[in-house]
Amino acid sequence: AADAGRALIVAGQNQRALQWLTITTRRAASKDEQAAALSLWALARLAGIDSPIVPWETARLNGWVASELARDAKQSADKAISLYVLFESLGDSIPANAWTRFFAAVEKRPITNVEDPTIAATAFAHGYAARSAASFDRVGETVLQSVLAFTAADPGGAPLSALDATIEALVSVGLDPEARTLALEAAVARGI
């Protein structure tokens, strides 16, 4: 059920994905099933699925982080920081205590996603140019700079700073569905 829900979310079939999310959440008895339900919850939040079953809850976020840390210690820090940044850029505010709990949990785990400085600088510059254009409500320039931010790396390999700036810029000029699609693509490419 979790794989079907994930595929439907990625395909933009949100209403059908919501049915699988409901099934996965209700049947989550084992730790693996609970982790699958939390993973679907995270993707559903990024996709903007509006439902009582997909509320913004710190407890779910903490549960997702805990399940990732238990499942994949090597990449859990990368995934968690990516998800936090994507949530924040779409307007879901991560409470300070969740950040504190995250840093305590990953303190001894390395961040393995080290960015190429050239790609990072280029993407960062275009991401912040998109944010600047959005502040003046220049939609076309915002879109152009957003596209240019990902010419050197796809959303999965782009620096988090560029993703954050670009997604926020797209949201601020009214392109929320496009921003959510970008966030969802980045999340899936990063293994979330």
Secondary structure, 3 states (H helix, E strand, C coil): CHHHHHHHHHCCCHHHHHHHHHHHHHCCCCHHHHHHHHHHHHHHHHHCCCCCCCCCCHHHHHHHHHHHHHHCCCCHHHHHHHHHHHHHHCCCCCCHHHHHHHHHHHCCCCCCCCCCHHHHHHHHHHHHHHHHHHHCCCHHHHHHHHHHHCCCCCCCCCCHHHHHHHHHHHHHCCCHHHHHHHHHHHHHHCCC
